[in-house]
């Protein structure tokens, strides 16, 4: 890849972001402040619920025994994992179902970007990066609010690079699932309603992967399902390292499993997504 190609990609990414600037400004002015207040009220509700009913649970002992530390870290990490799973299909729907009017002629956003020589994958990467920035704001808010108002303390271990790698692996695995879901919009013609893969795995991961409570609480058959989800391993590894100070080498088998899941799901997701784009080019539009 030469310098000229990189410049063209960056120029295309700026164009995508510029086209979305009005919605981005609206997000900053009229969505984010109210959303942060809602998040603060939700956190306070969970905190006082824990104070009222929160005798120390034996299920929390492997993670340090502090419910709010367990809970806040799970929420903070899950913002990235959930967006990685739901972002690709939502963006692809918006790309092909969105309409733009020019002198009475309406074209889809996909047609607009094709005319502007912006590849679908570049559009997707640009929008995902901006979405990750938005979720970084939410994730940081969870931790900062917890530290200032709820007495949550966090001490990053020396191997913080390892933590970023683990989180990146979890994001890649979730993105792989998200790309598989996005490909079903064309492969299975599911462009309306709920896409079953995204719906089922989003529902399942929020319940059993350990976002709100340890998976060890669950019945044995659900624990088996939880063990198959990359989100479970991502949350568990990072929590054990941060909340208990467990060394990465002690979790090597779980890290290897997460690496394997990330590689498999991302490879399968990219293959199916590229195939779905060929179908999109052949069909020309979602609504026929």
C-alpha positions as CSV (number, residue, x, y, z in Angstrom):
1,X,0.0,0.0,0.0
2,X,1.6,3.3,-1.2
3,X,1.3,6.8,0.3
4,X,-1.2,7.9,-2.4
5,X,-3.5,5.0,-1.5
6,X,-3.3,5.9,2.2
7,X,-4.1,9.5,1.4
8,X,-7.1,8.5,-0.7
9,X,-8.4,6.3,2.2
10,X,-8.0,9.1,4.7
11,X,-9.7,11.6,2.4
12,X,-12.6,9.1,2.0
13,X,-12.8,8.7,5.8
14,X,-13.0,12.4,6.3
15,X,-15.8,12.6,3.8
16,X,-17.8,9.9,5.6
17,X,-17.4,11.8,8.9
18,X,-18.2,15.1,7.3
19,X,-21.5,13.7,6.0
20,X,-22.4,12.6,9.5
21,X,-21.3,15.8,11.2
22,X,-24.9,17.0,11.9
23,X,-25.8,13.8,13.7
24,X,-22.5,13.9,15.5
25,X,-23.2,17.5,16.7
26,X,-26.7,16.5,17.8
27,X,-25.2,13.5,19.7
28,X,-22.9,15.8,21.6
29,X,-25.5,18.5,22.3
30,X,-28.8,16.7,22.8
31,X,-28.0,13.1,23.5
32,X,-24.8,12.7,25.4
33,X,-25.6,15.0,28.4
34,X,-29.0,13.4,29.0
35,X,-27.6,9.9,28.5
36,X,-24.8,10.5,31.0
37,X,-27.4,11.6,33.6
38,X,-29.5,8.4,32.9
39,X,-26.3,6.3,33.3
40,X,-25.5,8.1,36.6
41,X,-29.0,7.4,38.0
42,X,-28.8,3.7,36.9
43,X,-25.4,3.3,38.6
44,X,-26.7,4.9,41.8
45,X,-29.7,2.6,41.7
46,X,-27.4,-0.5,41.5
47,X,-25.1,0.9,44.2
48,X,-27.9,1.5,46.7
49,X,-29.4,-1.9,45.9
50,X,-26.0,-3.5,46.6
51,X,-25.7,-1.5,49.9
52,X,-29.2,-2.6,50.9
53,X,-29.1,-6.3,50.0
54,X,-25.4,-6.9,49.3
55,X,-24.0,-9.3,51.8
56,X,-20.8,-10.6,50.4
57,X,-21.4,-13.4,47.9
58,X,-19.1,-16.4,47.7
59,X,-19.4,-16.1,43.9
60,X,-17.6,-12.8,44.0
61,X,-14.6,-13.9,46.0
62,X,-12.6,-15.1,42.9
63,X,-13.0,-11.5,41.6
64,X,-12.0,-9.7,44.8
65,X,-15.4,-9.8,46.6
66,X,-16.5,-6.2,45.7
67,X,-19.8,-6.2,43.8
68,X,-19.5,-2.6,42.5
69,X,-16.0,-3.1,41.3
70,X,-17.1,-6.3,39.5
71,X,-20.2,-4.5,38.1
72,X,-18.5,-1.3,37.0
73,X,-15.7,-3.0,35.2
74,X,-18.1,-5.3,33.4
75,X,-20.3,-2.4,32.2
76,X,-17.2,-0.5,31.1
77,X,-15.9,-3.4,29.0
78,X,-19.2,-4.5,27.7
79,X,-19.8,-1.1,26.0
80,X,-17.1,-2.1,23.5
81,X,-18.1,-5.8,23.2
82,X,-21.8,-5.0,22.6
83,X,-21.1,-2.3,20.0
84,X,-18.7,-4.7,18.2
85,X,-21.5,-7.2,17.9
86,X,-24.4,-4.8,17.0
87,X,-22.5,-2.1,15.0
88,X,-21.8,-3.9,11.7
89,X,-25.4,-5.0,10.9
90,X,-26.9,-1.7,12.1
91,X,-24.5,0.3,9.9
92,X,-25.1,-1.9,6.8
93,X,-28.8,-1.5,7.2
94,X,-28.4,2.3,7.5
95,X,-26.0,2.3,4.4
96,X,-28.4,0.5,2.1
97,X,-31.8,1.7,3.5
98,X,-30.8,5.3,3.9
99,X,-32.0,7.7,1.2
100,X,-30.5,10.9,-0.1
101,X,-32.4,13.4,-2.3
102,X,-30.7,15.4,-5.1
103,X,-33.0,17.5,-7.3
104,X,-35.9,15.2,-6.8
105,X,-33.9,12.0,-7.4
106,X,-33.4,9.7,-4.5
107,X,-30.4,7.3,-4.1
108,X,-29.3,5.1,-1.3
109,X,-26.3,6.1,0.9
110,X,-24.5,3.1,-0.6
111,X,-25.0,4.5,-4.1
112,X,-23.8,7.9,-2.9
113,X,-20.6,6.4,-1.5
114,X,-20.1,4.2,-4.6
115,X,-20.3,7.3,-6.8
116,X,-17.8,9.0,-4.5
117,X,-15.5,5.9,-4.9
118,X,-15.7,5.1,-1.1
119,X,-15.6,1.3,-0.6
120,X,-18.3,-0.2,1.7
121,X,-15.6,-1.7,4.0
122,X,-13.9,1.8,4.3
123,X,-17.3,3.3,5.2
124,X,-17.8,0.5,7.8
125,X,-14.4,1.0,9.4
126,X,-14.8,4.7,9.6
127,X,-18.2,4.5,11.2
128,X,-17.1,1.8,13.6
129,X,-14.1,3.8,14.7
130,X,-16.3,6.8,15.5
131,X,-18.7,4.5,17.3
132,X,-15.9,3.1,19.4
133,X,-14.9,6.7,20.3
134,X,-18.5,7.3,21.5
135,X,-18.4,4.1,23.5
136,X,-15.1,5.1,25.0
137,X,-16.8,8.2,26.4
138,X,-19.5,5.9,28.1
139,X,-16.8,3.5,29.3
140,X,-14.7,6.2,30.8
141,X,-17.8,7.7,32.5
142,X,-18.6,4.4,34.2
143,X,-15.1,4.3,35.7
144,X,-14.8,8.0,36.6
145,X,-18.3,8.1,38.2
146,X,-17.5,5.0,40.1
147,X,-14.2,6.3,41.4
148,X,-15.5,9.8,42.4
149,X,-18.9,8.9,43.8
150,X,-19.0,5.2,44.6
151,X,-15.6,4.6,46.1
152,X,-14.4,2.4,43.3
153,X,-10.6,2.1,43.1
154,X,-8.7,0.6,40.2
155,X,-5.1,-0.2,39.9
156,X,-3.8,-1.2,36.6
157,X,-1.1,-3.9,36.6
158,X,2.3,-3.4,35.1
159,X,1.2,-5.4,32.0
160,X,-1.4,-2.9,30.8
161,X,-0.4,-3.7,27.2
162,X,-1.6,-7.3,27.8
163,X,-4.9,-5.9,29.0
164,X,-5.3,-3.9,25.8
165,X,-4.5,-7.0,23.8
166,X,-7.1,-9.1,25.6
167,X,-9.7,-6.4,25.1
168,X,-8.8,-6.2,21.4
169,X,-9.2,-9.9,21.0
170,X,-12.6,-9.7,22.6
171,X,-13.6,-6.9,20.3
172,X,-12.3,-8.8,17.2
173,X,-14.3,-11.9,18.2
174,X,-17.4,-9.8,18.7
175,X,-16.8,-7.9,15.4
176,X,-16.5,-11.3,13.7
177,X,-20.0,-12.2,14.9
178,X,-21.2,-8.7,14.0
179,X,-19.9,-9.2,10.4
180,X,-21.6,-12.6,10.2
181,X,-24.8,-11.0,11.3
182,X,-24.3,-8.1,8.8
183,X,-23.8,-10.6,6.0
184,X,-27.1,-12.3,6.7
185,X,-28.9,-9.1,5.6
186,X,-28.0,-10.1,2.0
187,X,-27.3,-13.8,2.2
188,X,-30.6,-14.6,4.0
189,X,-32.5,-11.4,3.0
190,X,-33.0,-10.3,6.6
191,X,-33.0,-6.6,6.2
192,X,-36.1,-5.9,8.3
193,X,-36.9,-6.7,11.9
194,X,-34.4,-8.6,14.0
195,X,-31.4,-10.5,12.6
196,X,-31.5,-13.8,14.5
197,X,-27.7,-14.2,15.1
198,X,-27.2,-10.7,16.5
199,X,-30.4,-10.9,18.5
200,X,-29.7,-14.3,20.1
201,X,-26.0,-13.7,20.9
202,X,-26.7,-10.2,22.2
203,X,-29.4,-11.6,24.5
204,X,-27.3,-14.5,25.5
205,X,-24.1,-12.6,26.2
206,X,-25.8,-10.0,28.3
207,X,-27.3,-12.8,30.4
208,X,-24.6,-15.3,30.8
209,X,-21.2,-13.9,29.9
210,X,-20.7,-12.2,33.3
211,X,-21.5,-8.6,32.6
212,X,-23.7,-8.2,35.6
213,X,-22.9,-11.2,37.7
214,X,-20.4,-14.1,37.7
215,X,-21.2,-17.0,35.3
216,X,-20.6,-19.3,38.2
217,X,-24.1,-18.4,39.5
218,X,-25.7,-20.0,36.5
219,X,-26.9,-23.6,36.1
220,X,-24.3,-25.9,34.7
221,X,-25.8,-26.0,31.2
222,X,-25.8,-22.2,30.9
223,X,-22.2,-22.2,32.2
224,X,-21.3,-24.5,29.3
225,X,-22.9,-22.0,26.9
226,X,-21.1,-19.1,28.6
227,X,-17.8,-20.9,28.2
228,X,-18.3,-20.9,24.4
229,X,-18.7,-17.1,24.3
230,X,-15.6,-14.9,23.7
231,X,-17.2,-12.2,25.8
232,X,-17.1,-14.5,28.9
233,X,-13.3,-15.0,28.6
234,X,-12.6,-11.4,27.8
235,X,-14.5,-10.2,30.9
236,X,-13.1,-12.9,33.2
237,X,-9.4,-12.5,32.2
238,X,-9.5,-8.7,32.6
239,X,-11.4,-8.8,35.9
240,X,-9.0,-11.4,37.4
241,X,-6.0,-9.3,36.3
242,X,-7.3,-6.0,37.5
243,X,-9.3,-7.0,40.6
244,X,-7.2,-9.9,41.8
245,X,-3.8,-9.1,40.4
246,X,-3.6,-12.5,38.7
247,X,-0.7,-12.8,36.3
248,X,-1.4,-13.3,32.6
249,X,0.7,-16.5,32.5
250,X,-1.7,-18.1,35.0
251,X,-4.5,-17.6,32.5
252,X,-2.6,-18.8,29.4
253,X,-5.2,-21.5,28.5
254,X,-8.1,-19.1,28.5
255,X,-6.0,-16.6,26.5
256,X,-5.2,-19.2,23.9
257,X,-8.9,-20.1,23.7
258,X,-9.8,-16.4,23.2
259,X,-7.1,-16.0,20.5
260,X,-8.6,-19.1,18.7
261,X,-12.1,-17.7,18.9
262,X,-11.1,-14.3,17.7
263,X,-9.2,-15.7,14.7
264,X,-12.0,-18.1,13.7
265,X,-14.9,-15.7,14.1
266,X,-13.1,-12.8,12.4
267,X,-12.0,-14.9,9.5
268,X,-15.5,-16.4,9.0
269,X,-17.0,-12.9,9.4
270,X,-14.8,-11.4,6.7
271,X,-15.4,-14.2,4.3
272,X,-19.2,-14.1,4.6
273,X,-19.3,-10.3,4.6
274,X,-17.3,-10.1,1.3
275,X,-19.6,-12.7,-0.2
276,X,-22.6,-10.7,0.9
277,X,-21.2,-7.5,-0.8
278,X,-21.1,-9.5,-4.1
279,X,-24.7,-10.3,-3.6
280,X,-25.4,-6.7,-2.8
281,X,-23.7,-5.6,-6.0
282,X,-25.7,-8.1,-8.0
283,X,-29.1,-7.3,-6.5
284,X,-28.6,-3.6,-6.4
285,X,-30.9,-2.7,-3.5
286,X,-32.6,-4.1,-0.4
287,X,-36.2,-3.1,-1.1
288,X,-37.3,-4.7,-4.3
